[in-house]
Amino acid sequence: MFVADNCDAIIGFIHISEDKTPPFGAFVPHKYAVIIDLIVEEAYRGQGIGKMLLDAAKQWSKDRGLDYIELMVLQENEQGITFYHSQNFKITSHTMRLKIEE
């Protein structure tokens, strides 16, 4: 986890974890990073803090010899999607959901 602070107050953080593909012959083996959360307080957005946190995660991933970084972002999070596109993230899959009604 990397944290951005301002006068001892946390204004943003990125939570990143290392993962790897399952050890089955059907998978091409990869070691990769997963961004679990990237949050910047609303009052501090647009000031480069998210990029700074993401850059720290990129360097952490590179230092560990990982192949790529992946994340999930909600379709409704247009600001997040715009940010990730600006950082050269590409869509590689779509998660679909079916709500089970009682």
C-alpha positions as CSV (number, residue, x, y, z in Angstrom):
1,M,0.0,0.0,0.0
2,F,1.2,3.4,-0.9
3,V,-0.2,6.5,0.8
4,A,-0.3,10.2,-0.1
5,D,-0.6,12.6,2.8
6,N,-0.9,16.3,3.4
7,C,0.0,17.6,6.9
8,D,-0.3,14.1,8.4
9,A,-3.8,13.6,6.9
10,I,-4.2,10.8,4.4
11,I,-5.5,12.2,1.1
12,G,-5.1,9.2,-1.1
13,F,-3.8,5.6,-1.3
14,I,-3.3,2.7,-3.6
15,H,-3.6,-0.9,-2.5
16,I,-1.8,-3.3,-4.8
17,S,-1.2,-7.0,-4.6
18,E,0.9,-9.6,-6.5
19,D,-0.9,-12.5,-8.1
20,K,-0.2,-15.2,-10.6
21,T,-2.1,-17.4,-13.0
22,P,-3.1,-20.9,-11.7
23,P,-0.6,-23.7,-12.3
24,F,-2.6,-25.4,-15.0
25,G,-1.4,-26.2,-18.5
26,A,-4.3,-24.4,-20.0
27,F,-2.9,-21.0,-18.7
28,V,0.0,-19.1,-20.0
29,P,1.9,-18.4,-16.8
30,H,2.0,-14.8,-15.7
31,K,2.9,-13.0,-12.5
32,Y,1.0,-9.7,-12.3
33,A,-0.1,-7.0,-10.0
34,V,-3.7,-6.2,-9.1
35,I,-4.8,-2.8,-8.0
36,I,-7.4,-3.5,-5.3
37,D,-8.2,0.2,-4.6
38,L,-7.0,3.6,-5.7
39,I,-8.7,6.4,-3.9
40,V,-7.9,10.2,-3.8
41,E,-10.0,12.5,-1.6
42,E,-12.3,14.5,-3.8
43,A,-10.9,17.8,-2.8
44,Y,-7.4,16.7,-4.0
45,R,-8.4,15.1,-7.4
46,G,-6.9,16.6,-10.6
47,Q,-3.7,17.5,-8.8
48,G,-1.6,14.5,-10.0
49,I,-1.9,12.5,-6.8
50,G,-3.5,9.5,-8.5
51,K,-0.8,9.5,-11.1
52,M,1.9,9.7,-8.3
53,L,0.3,6.7,-6.5
54,L,0.0,4.8,-9.8
55,D,3.6,5.5,-10.7
56,A,4.7,4.1,-7.3
57,A,2.6,1.0,-8.0
58,K,4.2,0.7,-11.5
59,Q,7.7,0.9,-10.0
60,W,6.8,-1.6,-7.3
61,S,5.5,-4.0,-10.0
62,K,8.6,-3.5,-12.2
63,D,10.9,-4.1,-9.2
64,R,9.1,-7.4,-8.6
65,G,9.5,-8.5,-12.2
66,L,5.7,-8.6,-12.8
67,D,4.3,-8.8,-16.3
68,Y,1.4,-6.3,-16.0
69,I,-1.0,-4.5,-13.7
70,E,-4.7,-5.1,-13.9
71,L,-7.7,-3.7,-12.1
72,M,-11.5,-3.6,-12.1
73,V,-13.4,-0.3,-12.3
74,L,-17.1,0.1,-12.1
75,Q,-18.8,1.1,-15.4
76,E,-20.4,4.1,-13.7
77,N,-17.0,5.4,-12.5
78,E,-16.5,7.6,-15.6
79,Q,-13.8,9.8,-13.9
80,G,-11.9,6.6,-12.9
81,I,-12.2,5.2,-16.4
82,T,-11.0,8.4,-18.0
83,F,-8.0,8.4,-15.6
84,Y,-7.0,4.8,-16.3
85,H,-7.3,5.4,-20.1
86,S,-5.0,8.4,-19.7
87,Q,-2.5,6.1,-18.0
88,N,-2.6,3.7,-21.0
89,F,-4.7,1.0,-19.4
90,K,-6.7,-1.0,-22.0
91,I,-9.9,-2.9,-21.6
92,T,-9.2,-6.6,-21.8
93,S,-12.4,-8.2,-20.6
94,H,-15.9,-7.3,-19.4
95,T,-17.4,-8.5,-16.2
96,M,-21.1,-9.2,-16.5
97,R,-23.6,-9.6,-13.6
98,L,-27.0,-11.1,-13.2
99,K,-28.9,-10.0,-10.1
100,I,-30.7,-13.0,-8.5
101,E,-34.2,-11.9,-7.6
102,E,-36.0,-13.5,-4.6
